[in-house]
Amino acid sequence: MVGQARHERGGVRFVAAAADTLRIAPLDSLTAIYHRASGITHIVDSPVPELLEALAEPRSLSDLLAHLATTYELHEANPDALTERLAELEAAGLVSRL
């Protein structure tokens, strides 16, 4: 919860890389994401494609949690796990902080 509080106080919002910089191709249960800016192809599993879709517009951590909970009927959304996943996606260049 400390991470969530820090993000909310600072007004940090997250947004996915622009759609025209990503080529997304479903591969059965996995998804290939080619990031044109880095030239790297990422092979990912759920919830990465869902997070990128949800972050097509900038969202705060709490807004993203609420959106995911509503859209995917999550009963116990974990803000710490989401913060970690966003940090991974940010390191990969697929998500940015605003």
RAJOPE-V595637 format. One record per residue. N is the residue number from 1. D_CENTER is the distance of its C-alpha to the mean C-alpha in whole Angstrom. Layout:
n: <N;N>
d_center: <D_CENTER;D_CENTER>
This chain:
n: <1;2;3;4;5;6;7;8;9;10;11;12;13;14;15;16;17;18;19;20;21;22;23;24;25;26;27;28;29;30;31;32;33;34;35;36;37;38;39;40;41;42;43;44;45;46;47;48;49;50;51;52;53;54;55;56;57;58;59;60;61;62;63;64;65;66;67;68;69;70;71;72;73;74;75;76;77;78;79;80;81;82;83;84;85;86;87;88;89;90;91;92;93;94;95;96;97;98>
d_center: <18;19;16;15;18;18;15;16;20;18;17;14;11;8;7;7;10;13;13;17;15;14;16;14;17;17;19;20;18;16;14;15;13;15;14;17;17;17;19;17;16;14;15;12;12;11;8;6;8;7;4;5;8;7;6;9;11;10;10;11;10;13;12;9;11;13;12;11;14;16;14;14;17;16;19;18;14;14;12;13;11;8;9;10;7;5;9;9;6;8;11;11;11;8;6;9;11;13>
